[in-house]
């Protein structure tokens, strides 16, 4: 006589919650995650402090025009844009591609065959952890930088016009850089290729764009992902007239990330592990 199971299938919500917990455990159990996030903190805070201290040291040699356009907030956050986003791109690319290189992805999909849930959980966990770390990093970098700039008497306060937007927006921007690399990794499924592509688009493409004639460059500048970081962190003077507003540029970058994440999700569901 056949036995009919009366157990109810797991709901989508509980299934997603369980996978999120699993992915969080997986992420924090990997030693490279701690080292990468520690590197993010160290290079962002260290470089921001070095630039702020150097600026304060050379303040008396700066021209009046340079002082008038000096942006203390953007200066203190510079470490996040020069090196911090580079570090998070590496981690973002590795979140998914490392499982393909080790074959662990088959185990993950065996435990949870619903691929869209696995993919979504990975993206959510990575985004949440990254945003938490970058917010802490951004605030520490800002306050340390302003302390080092105190001798210039031109430091910023968190309540100043556009300052909180710049501090929070910088953390969001770096998080989007990580998600951008995650999405590229889901498309390429190769760690080195994903890191190369991510760094190429975020770092090399703007350099290549500068080679274009000014009229062409001004036409494409607002559509470059890297322009979001410049626009959101500017607090002194108007944003470059060829760019959208700070949050406008962030929306452009977020749209790129969303499109790539969607494309990655579609391929993740259809391709063999």
ZADO-1210 file (C-alpha; in nm, 4 decimals, padded with zeros to 6 digits):
<atoms>
<atom x="00.0000" y="00.0000" z="00.0000" code="UNK" pos="1"/>
<atom x="00.1403" y="00.3379" z="-00.1053" code="UNK" pos="2"/>
<atom x="00.2081" y="00.5903" z="00.1662" code="UNK" pos="3"/>
<atom x="00.0972" y="00.9427" z="00.0872" code="UNK" pos="4"/>
<atom x="00.3090" y="01.2152" z="00.2410" code="UNK" pos="5"/>
<atom x="00.1153" y="01.4849" z="00.4228" code="UNK" pos="6"/>
<atom x="00.4124" y="01.7203" z="00.4553" code="UNK" pos="7"/>
<atom x="00.3583" y="02.0600" z="00.3012" code="UNK" pos="8"/>
<atom x="00.6126" y="02.1876" z="00.0522" code="UNK" pos="9"/>
<atom x="00.8349" y="02.4674" z="00.1743" code="UNK" pos="10"/>
<atom x="00.7042" y="02.8082" z="00.0853" code="UNK" pos="11"/>
<atom x="00.9035" y="03.0338" z="-00.1445" code="UNK" pos="12"/>
<atom x="00.9714" y="03.2742" z="00.1404" code="UNK" pos="13"/>
<atom x="01.1066" y="03.0137" z="00.3796" code="UNK" pos="14"/>
<atom x="01.3047" y="02.8566" z="00.0981" code="UNK" pos="15"/>
<atom x="01.4679" y="03.1899" z="00.0165" code="UNK" pos="16"/>
<atom x="01.5342" y="03.2615" z="00.3839" code="UNK" pos="17"/>
<atom x="01.7080" y="02.9276" z="00.4272" code="UNK" pos="18"/>
<atom x="01.9233" y="02.9780" z="00.1194" code="UNK" pos="19"/>
<atom x="02.0149" y="03.3302" z="00.2330" code="UNK" pos="20"/>
<atom x="02.1337" y="03.1921" z="00.5675" code="UNK" pos="21"/>
<atom x="02.3248" y="02.9205" z="00.3851" code="UNK" pos="22"/>
<atom x="02.4912" y="03.1684" z="00.1502" code="UNK" pos="23"/>
<atom x="02.5802" y="03.3989" z="00.4384" code="UNK" pos="24"/>
<atom x="02.7400" y="03.1075" z="00.6233" code="UNK" pos="25"/>
<atom x="02.9258" y="03.0108" z="00.3085" code="UNK" pos="26"/>
<atom x="03.0511" y="03.3665" z="00.2484" code="UNK" pos="27"/>
<atom x="03.1779" y="03.4218" z="00.6019" code="UNK" pos="28"/>
<atom x="03.3359" y="03.0776" z="00.6235" code="UNK" pos="29"/>
<atom x="03.5760" y="03.1570" z="00.3396" code="UNK" pos="30"/>
<atom x="03.8991" y="03.3115" z="00.4679" code="UNK" pos="31"/>
<atom x="03.9496" y="03.5184" z="00.1522" code="UNK" pos="32"/>
<atom x="03.6293" y="03.7105" z="00.2313" code="UNK" pos="33"/>
<atom x="03.7748" y="03.8431" z="00.5560" code="UNK" pos="34"/>
<atom x="04.1054" y="03.9338" z="00.3949" code="UNK" pos="35"/>
<atom x="03.9356" y="04.1094" z="00.1052" code="UNK" pos="36"/>
<atom x="03.7036" y="04.3118" z="00.3279" code="UNK" pos="37"/>
<atom x="03.9948" y="04.3950" z="00.5575" code="UNK" pos="38"/>
<atom x="04.1872" y="04.5142" z="00.2525" code="UNK" pos="39"/>
<atom x="03.8883" y="04.7285" z="00.1548" code="UNK" pos="40"/>
<atom x="03.8915" y="04.8941" z="00.4968" code="UNK" pos="41"/>
<atom x="04.2695" y="04.9372" z="00.5038" code="UNK" pos="42"/>
<atom x="04.3224" y="05.0818" z="00.1562" code="UNK" pos="43"/>
<atom x="04.0164" y="05.3072" z="00.1647" code="UNK" pos="44"/>
<atom x="04.0877" y="05.4529" z="00.5091" code="UNK" pos="45"/>
<atom x="04.4651" y="05.4567" z="00.4634" code="UNK" pos="46"/>
<atom x="04.4685" y="05.6215" z="00.1216" code="UNK" pos="47"/>
<atom x="04.1978" y="05.8704" z="00.2188" code="UNK" pos="48"/>
<atom x="04.3969" y="05.9668" z="00.5284" code="UNK" pos="49"/>
<atom x="04.7203" y="05.9968" z="00.3289" code="UNK" pos="50"/>
<atom x="04.5608" y="06.2232" z="00.0679" code="UNK" pos="51"/>
<atom x="04.3940" y="06.4376" z="00.3356" code="UNK" pos="52"/>
<atom x="04.7173" y="06.4716" z="00.5328" code="UNK" pos="53"/>
<atom x="04.9166" y="06.5571" z="00.2201" code="UNK" pos="54"/>
<atom x="04.6604" y="06.8199" z="00.1233" code="UNK" pos="55"/>
<atom x="04.6761" y="06.9779" z="00.4690" code="UNK" pos="56"/>
<atom x="05.0556" y="06.9776" z="00.4533" code="UNK" pos="57"/>
<atom x="05.0612" y="07.1621" z="00.1220" code="UNK" pos="58"/>
<atom x="04.7653" y="07.3891" z="00.1929" code="UNK" pos="59"/>
<atom x="04.9770" y="07.7059" z="00.2129" code="UNK" pos="60"/>
<atom x="05.1246" y="07.6354" z="-00.1299" code="UNK" pos="61"/>
<atom x="04.7853" y="07.5975" z="-00.2978" code="UNK" pos="62"/>
<atom x="04.6617" y="07.8791" z="-00.5211" code="UNK" pos="63"/>
<atom x="04.3519" y="08.0797" z="-00.4215" code="UNK" pos="64"/>
<atom x="04.1571" y="07.9264" z="-00.7109" code="UNK" pos="65"/>
<atom x="04.2435" y="07.5724" z="-00.5983" code="UNK" pos="66"/>
<atom x="04.1373" y="07.6550" z="-00.2436" code="UNK" pos="67"/>
<atom x="03.8091" y="07.7993" z="-00.3679" code="UNK" pos="68"/>
<atom x="03.7216" y="07.4770" z="-00.5520" code="UNK" pos="69"/>
<atom x="03.8633" y="07.2402" z="-00.2884" code="UNK" pos="70"/>
<atom x="03.6154" y="06.9673" z="-00.1897" code="UNK" pos="71"/>
<atom x="03.7129" y="06.8297" z="00.1544" code="UNK" pos="72"/>
<atom x="03.4446" y="06.5607" z="00.1475" code="UNK" pos="73"/>
<atom x="03.5502" y="06.4214" z="-00.1881" code="UNK" pos="74"/>
<atom x="03.9158" y="06.4374" z="-00.0837" code="UNK" pos="75"/>
<atom x="03.8603" y="06.2320" z="00.2311" code="UNK" pos="76"/>
<atom x="03.6601" y="05.9706" z="00.0384" code="UNK" pos="77"/>
<atom x="03.9134" y="05.9411" z="-00.2434" code="UNK" pos="78"/>
<atom x="04.0535" y="05.6124" z="-00.1147" code="UNK" pos="79"/>
<atom x="03.7223" y="05.4369" z="-00.1735" code="UNK" pos="80"/>
<atom x="03.7218" y="05.5392" z="-00.5393" code="UNK" pos="81"/>
<atom x="04.0881" y="05.4855" z="-00.6207" code="UNK" pos="82"/>
<atom x="04.1414" y="05.1481" z="-00.4532" code="UNK" pos="83"/>
<atom x="03.8321" y="05.0483" z="-00.2535" code="UNK" pos="84"/>
<atom x="03.6194" y="04.9783" z="-00.5574" code="UNK" pos="85"/>
<atom x="03.9034" y="04.7774" z="-00.7113" code="UNK" pos="86"/>
<atom x="03.9092" y="04.5479" z="-00.4068" code="UNK" pos="87"/>
<atom x="03.5313" y="04.4982" z="-00.4055" code="UNK" pos="88"/>
<atom x="03.5313" y="04.4190" z="-00.7784" code="UNK" pos="89"/>
<atom x="03.7675" y="04.1297" z="-00.7085" code="UNK" pos="90"/>
<atom x="03.5458" y="03.9955" z="-00.4298" code="UNK" pos="91"/>
<atom x="03.2275" y="04.0418" z="-00.6330" code="UNK" pos="92"/>
<atom x="03.3719" y="03.8480" z="-00.9244" code="UNK" pos="93"/>
<atom x="03.4771" y="03.5622" z="-00.6973" code="UNK" pos="94"/>
<atom x="03.1451" y="03.5113" z="-00.5159" code="UNK" pos="95"/>
<atom x="02.9969" y="03.2996" z="-00.7935" code="UNK" pos="96"/>
<atom x="03.2900" y="03.2136" z="-01.0186" code="UNK" pos="97"/>
<atom x="03.4856" y="03.0476" z="-00.7350" code="UNK" pos="98"/>
<atom x="03.2068" y="02.7895" z="-00.6997" code="UNK" pos="99"/>
<atom x="03.2306" y="02.7090" z="-01.0696" code="UNK" pos="100"/>
<atom x="03.6088" y="02.6666" z="-01.0481" code="UNK" pos="101"/>
<atom x="03.5836" y="02.4282" z="-00.7511" code="UNK" pos="102"/>
<atom x="03.2709" y="02.2469" z="-00.8683" code="UNK" pos="103"/>
<atom x="03.0906" y="02.3508" z="-00.5476" code="UNK" pos="104"/>
<atom x="02.8110" y="02.4995" z="-00.7574" code="UNK" pos="105"/>
<atom x="02.6794" y="02.1469" z="-00.8254" code="UNK" pos="106"/>
<atom x="02.6454" y="02.0855" z="-00.4527" code="UNK" pos="107"/>
<atom x="02.4640" y="02.4164" z="-00.4062" code="UNK" pos="108"/>
<atom x="02.2180" y="02.3384" z="-00.6846" code="UNK" pos="109"/>
<atom x="02.1636" y="01.9862" z="-00.5562" code="UNK" pos="110"/>
<atom x="02.0691" y="02.1232" z="-00.2150" code="UNK" pos="111"/>
<atom x="01.8458" y="02.3889" z="-00.3726" code="UNK" pos="112"/>
<atom x="01.7418" y="02.3016" z="-00.7290" code="UNK" pos="113"/>
<atom x="01.5546" y="02.6305" z="-00.7706" code="UNK" pos="114"/>
<atom x="01.8329" y="02.8170" z="-00.9431" code="UNK" pos="115"/>
<atom x="01.6697" y="03.1586" z="-00.9321" code="UNK" pos="116"/>
<atom x="01.6533" y="03.1347" z="-00.5516" code="UNK" pos="117"/>
<atom x="02.0222" y="03.0416" z="-00.5287" code="UNK" pos="118"/>
<atom x="02.1229" y="03.3233" z="-00.7613" code="UNK" pos="119"/>
<atom x="01.9072" y="03.5799" z="-00.5826" code="UNK" pos="120"/>
<atom x="02.0316" y="03.4725" z="-00.2400" code="UNK" pos="121"/>
<atom x="02.3944" y="03.5031" z="-00.3456" code="UNK" pos="122"/>
<atom x="02.3367" y="03.8530" z="-00.4818" code="UNK" pos="123"/>
<atom x="02.1397" y="03.9656" z="-00.1746" code="UNK" pos="124"/>
<atom x="02.3933" y="03.8334" z="00.0757" code="UNK" pos="125"/>
<atom x="02.6870" y="03.9839" z="-00.1086" code="UNK" pos="126"/>
<atom x="02.5109" y="04.3193" z="-00.1493" code="UNK" pos="127"/>
<atom x="02.4078" y="04.3298" z="00.2166" code="UNK" pos="128"/>
<atom x="02.7521" y="04.2449" z="00.3535" code="UNK" pos="129"/>
<atom x="02.9240" y="04.4836" z="00.1137" code="UNK" pos="130"/>
<atom x="02.6903" y="04.7727" z="00.1888" code="UNK" pos="131"/>
<atom x="02.7356" y="04.7273" z="00.5640" code="UNK" pos="132"/>
<atom x="03.1154" y="04.7276" z="00.5339" code="UNK" pos="133"/>
<atom x="03.1300" y="05.0179" z="00.2883" code="UNK" pos="134"/>
<atom x="02.9017" y="05.2335" z="00.5028" code="UNK" pos="135"/>
<atom x="03.1291" y="05.1829" z="00.8025" code="UNK" pos="136"/>
<atom x="03.4340" y="05.2476" z="00.5847" code="UNK" pos="137"/>
<atom x="03.2838" y="05.5595" z="00.4308" code="UNK" pos="138"/>
<atom x="03.1979" y="05.7226" z="00.7636" code="UNK" pos="139"/>
<atom x="03.5365" y="05.6374" z="00.9194" code="UNK" pos="140"/>
<atom x="03.7185" y="05.7678" z="00.6130" code="UNK" pos="141"/>
<atom x="03.5175" y="06.0897" z="00.6145" code="UNK" pos="142"/>
<atom x="03.5619" y="06.1734" z="00.9835" code="UNK" pos="143"/>
<atom x="03.9319" y="06.0799" z="00.9844" code="UNK" pos="144"/>
<atom x="03.9917" y="06.2852" z="00.6721" code="UNK" pos="145"/>
<atom x="03.8187" y="06.5906" z="00.8166" code="UNK" pos="146"/>
<atom x="04.0233" y="06.5625" z="01.1360" code="UNK" pos="147"/>
<atom x="04.3419" y="06.5641" z="00.9274" code="UNK" pos="148"/>
<atom x="04.2157" y="06.8634" z="00.7281" code="UNK" pos="149"/>
<atom x="04.1377" y="07.0647" z="01.0427" code="UNK" pos="150"/>
<atom x="04.4494" y="07.2810" z="01.0026" code="UNK" pos="151"/>
<atom x="04.3169" y="07.4107" z="00.6692" code="UNK" pos="152"/>
<atom x="04.0043" y="07.5469" z="00.8388" code="UNK" pos="153"/>
<atom x="03.8187" y="07.4257" z="00.5307" code="UNK" pos="154"/>
<atom x="03.6946" y="07.0886" z="00.6518" code="UNK" pos="155"/>
<atom x="03.3374" y="06.9652" z="00.6058" code="UNK" pos="156"/>
<atom x="03.0754" y="06.8595" z="00.8597" code="UNK" pos="157"/>
<atom x="02.8326" y="06.5718" z="00.8177" code="UNK" pos="158"/>
<atom x="02.5431" y="06.8198" z="00.8322" code="UNK" pos="159"/>
<atom x="02.6875" y="07.0296" z="00.5502" code="UNK" pos="160"/>
<atom x="02.5134" y="07.0628" z="00.2171" code="UNK" pos="161"/>
<atom x="02.5426" y="06.7386" z="00.0224" code="UNK" pos="162"/>
<atom x="02.7917" y="06.5822" z="00.2644" code="UNK" pos="163"/>
<atom x="02.5723" y="06.3021" z="00.4011" code="UNK" pos="164"/>
<atom x="02.4607" y="06.2272" z="00.0456" code="UNK" pos="165"/>
<atom x="02.8246" y="06.1962" z="-00.0602" code="UNK" pos="166"/>
<atom x="02.9220" y="05.9709" z="00.2319" code="UNK" pos="167"/>
<atom x="02.6243" y="05.7357" z="00.1974" code="UNK" pos="168"/>
<atom x="02.6250" y="05.7559" z="-00.1818" code="UNK" pos="169"/>
<atom x="02.9918" y="05.6584" z="-00.1964" code="UNK" pos="170"/>
<atom x="02.9153" y="05.3392" z="-00.0035" code="UNK" pos="171"/>
<atom x="02.6268" y="05.2614" z="-00.2380" code="UNK" pos="172"/>
<atom x="02.8480" y="05.3275" z="-00.5402" code="UNK" pos="173"/>
<atom x="03.1188" y="05.0862" z="-00.4224" code="UNK" pos="174"/>
<atom x="02.8493" y="04.8262" z="-00.3474" code="UNK" pos="175"/>
<atom x="02.7163" y="04.8668" z="-00.7024" code="UNK" pos="176"/>
<atom x="03.0698" y="04.8120" z="-00.8326" code="UNK" pos="177"/>
<atom x="03.0766" y="04.4805" z="-00.6472" code="UNK" pos="178"/>
<atom x="02.7364" y="04.3775" z="-00.7821" code="UNK" pos="179"/>
<atom x="02.8513" y="04.4791" z="-01.1302" code="UNK" pos="180"/>
<atom x="03.1443" y="04.2380" z="-01.0998" code="UNK" pos="181"/>
<atom x="02.9145" y="03.9694" z="-00.9548" code="UNK" pos="182"/>
<atom x="02.6854" y="04.0003" z="-01.2565" code="UNK" pos="183"/>
<atom x="02.9772" y="03.9877" z="-01.5000" code="UNK" pos="184"/>
<atom x="03.1013" y="03.6787" z="-01.3191" code="UNK" pos="185"/>
<atom x="02.7624" y="03.5116" z="-01.3602" code="UNK" pos="186"/>
<atom x="02.7848" y="03.5753" z="-01.7336" code="UNK" pos="187"/>
<atom x="03.1462" y="03.4632" z="-01.7861" code="UNK" pos="188"/>
<atom x="03.1712" y="03.1982" z="-01.5087" code="UNK" pos="189"/>
<atom x="03.5475" y="03.2557" z="-01.4984" code="UNK" pos="190"/>
<atom x="03.7181" y="03.4465" z="-01.2158" code="UNK" pos="191"/>
<atom x="04.0078" y="03.6019" z="-01.4085" code="UNK" pos="192"/>
<atom x="03.7825" y="03.6943" z="-01.6982" code="UNK" pos="193"/>
<atom x="03.5231" y="03.8525" z="-01.4704" code="UNK" pos="194"/>
<atom x="03.7836" y="04.0573" z="-01.2813" code="UNK" pos="195"/>
<atom x="03.9458" y="04.1712" z="-01.6054" code="UNK" pos="196"/>
<atom x="03.6132" y="04.2684" z="-01.7614" code="UNK" pos="197"/>
<atom x="03.4925" y="04.4454" z="-01.4477" code="UNK" pos="198"/>
<atom x="03.8116" y="04.6461" z="-01.4038" code="UNK" pos="199"/>
<atom x="03.8256" y="04.7183" z="-01.7752" code="UNK" pos="200"/>
<atom x="03.4780" y="04.8697" z="-01.7836" code="UNK" pos="201"/>
<atom x="03.5039" y="05.0591" z="-01.4545" code="UNK" pos="202"/>
<atom x="03.8672" y="05.1766" z="-01.4745" code="UNK" pos="203"/>
<atom x="04.0060" y="05.1454" z="-01.8283" code="UNK" pos="204"/>
<atom x="03.7001" y="05.2512" z="-02.0285" code="UNK" pos="205"/>
<atom x="03.6922" y="05.6042" z="-01.8766" code="UNK" pos="206"/>
<atom x="04.0617" y="05.6468" z="-01.9656" code="UNK" pos="207"/>
<atom x="03.9962" y="05.5393" z="-02.3237" code="UNK" pos="208"/>
<atom x="03.6966" y="05.7728" z="-02.3406" code="UNK" pos="209"/>
<atom x="03.9215" y="06.0683" z="-02.2541" code="UNK" pos="210"/>
<atom x="04.1093" y="06.0068" z="-02.5800" code="UNK" pos="211"/>
<atom x="03.7950" y="06.0891" z="-02.7776" code="UNK" pos="212"/>
<atom x="03.7383" y="06.4424" z="-02.9099" code="UNK" pos="213"/>
<atom x="03.5801" y="06.6654" z="-02.6451" code="UNK" pos="214"/>
<atom x="03.2424" y="06.6807" z="-02.8177" code="UNK" pos="215"/>
<atom x="03.2262" y="06.2999" z="-02.8295" code="UNK" pos="216"/>
<atom x="03.3540" y="06.2579" z="-02.4751" code="UNK" pos="217"/>
<atom x="03.1009" y="06.5023" z="-02.3339" code="UNK" pos="218"/>
<atom x="02.8290" y="06.3021" z="-02.5058" code="UNK" pos="219"/>
<atom x="02.9289" y="05.9684" z="-02.3517" code="UNK" pos="220"/>
<atom x="03.0640" y="06.0875" z="-02.0161" code="UNK" pos="221"/>
<atom x="02.7271" y="06.0821" z="-01.8408" code="UNK" pos="222"/>
<atom x="02.6693" y="05.7234" z="-01.9517" code="UNK" pos="223"/>
<atom x="02.9952" y="05.5858" z="-01.8080" code="UNK" pos="224"/>
<atom x="02.9471" y="05.3786" z="-01.4900" code="UNK" pos="225"/>
<atom x="03.2408" y="05.5511" z="-01.3210" code="UNK" pos="226"/>
<atom x="03.0743" y="05.8926" z="-01.3545" code="UNK" pos="227"/>
<atom x="02.8352" y="05.7930" z="-01.0751" code="UNK" pos="228"/>
<atom x="03.1183" y="05.7989" z="-00.8226" code="UNK" pos="229"/>
<atom x="03.2363" y="06.1437" z="-00.9292" code="UNK" pos="230"/>
<atom x="02.8892" y="06.2957" z="-00.9311" code="UNK" pos="231"/>
<atom x="02.7664" y="06.1511" z="-00.6001" code="UNK" pos="232"/>
<atom x="03.0785" y="06.2556" z="-00.4068" code="UNK" pos="233"/>
<atom x="03.0901" y="06.6173" z="-00.5284" code="UNK" pos="234"/>
<atom x="02.9816" y="06.8664" z="-00.2614" code="UNK" pos="235"/>
<atom x="03.1608" y="07.1876" z="-00.3628" code="UNK" pos="236"/>
<atom x="03.0390" y="07.3664" z="-00.6720" code="UNK" pos="237"/>
<atom x="02.7983" y="07.2266" z="-00.9307" code="UNK" pos="238"/>
<atom x="02.8369" y="06.8801" z="-01.0756" code="UNK" pos="239"/>
<atom x="02.9974" y="06.8756" z="-01.4208" code="UNK" pos="240"/>
<atom x="02.7391" y="07.0177" z="-01.6594" code="UNK" pos="241"/>
<atom x="02.7858" y="06.7188" z="-01.8882" code="UNK" pos="242"/>
<atom x="02.6737" y="06.4808" z="-01.6131" code="UNK" pos="243"/>
<atom x="02.3389" y="06.4103" z="-01.4571" code="UNK" pos="244"/>
<atom x="02.2893" y="06.4935" z="-01.0897" code="UNK" pos="245"/>
<atom x="02.4575" y="06.2753" z="-00.8283" code="UNK" pos="246"/>
<atom x="02.1591" y="06.0469" z="-00.7820" code="UNK" pos="247"/>
<atom x="02.0848" y="06.0644" z="-01.1559" code="UNK" pos="248"/>
<atom x="02.4249" y="05.9159" z="-01.2360" code="UNK" pos="249"/>
<atom x="02.3686" y="05.6532" z="-00.9668" code="UNK" pos="250"/>
<atom x="02.0426" y="05.5541" z="-01.1351" code="UNK" pos="251"/>
<atom x="02.2274" y="05.5109" z="-01.4656" code="UNK" pos="252"/>
<atom x="02.4850" y="05.2851" z="-01.3001" code="UNK" pos="253"/>
<atom x="02.2168" y="05.0933" z="-01.1086" code="UNK" pos="254"/>
<atom x="02.0330" y="05.0341" z="-01.4372" code="UNK" pos="255"/>
<atom x="02.3465" y="04.8788" z="-01.5887" code="UNK" pos="256"/>
<atom x="02.3848" y="04.6563" z="-01.2844" code="UNK" pos="257"/>
<atom x="02.0176" y="04.5528" z="-01.2925" code="UNK" pos="258"/>
<atom x="02.0345" y="04.4605" z="-01.6623" code="UNK" pos="259"/>
<atom x="02.3486" y="04.2525" z="-01.6114" code="UNK" pos="260"/>
<atom x="02.2038" y="04.0825" z="-01.3035" code="UNK" pos="261"/>
<atom x="01.8894" y="03.9933" z="-01.4969" code="UNK" pos="262"/>
<atom x="02.0915" y="03.8564" z="-01.7881" code="UNK" pos="263"/>
<atom x="02.3060" y="03.6583" z="-01.5460" code="UNK" pos="264"/>
<atom x="01.9978" y="03.5170" z="-01.3738" code="UNK" pos="265"/>
<atom x="01.8512" y="03.4020" z="-01.7049" code="UNK" pos="266"/>
<atom x="02.1725" y="03.2257" z="-01.8055" code="UNK" pos="267"/>
<atom x="02.2176" y="03.0794" z="-01.4573" code="UNK" pos="268"/>
<atom x="01.8775" y="02.9095" z="-01.4917" code="UNK" pos="269"/>
<atom x="01.9417" y="02.7628" z="-01.8356" code="UNK" pos="270"/>
<atom x="02.3109" y="02.6715" z="-01.8522" code="UNK" pos="271"/>
<atom x="02.4614" y="02.3497" z="-01.7197" code="UNK" pos="272"/>
<atom x="02.6491" y="02.3749" z="-01.3923" code="UNK" pos="273"/>
</atoms>
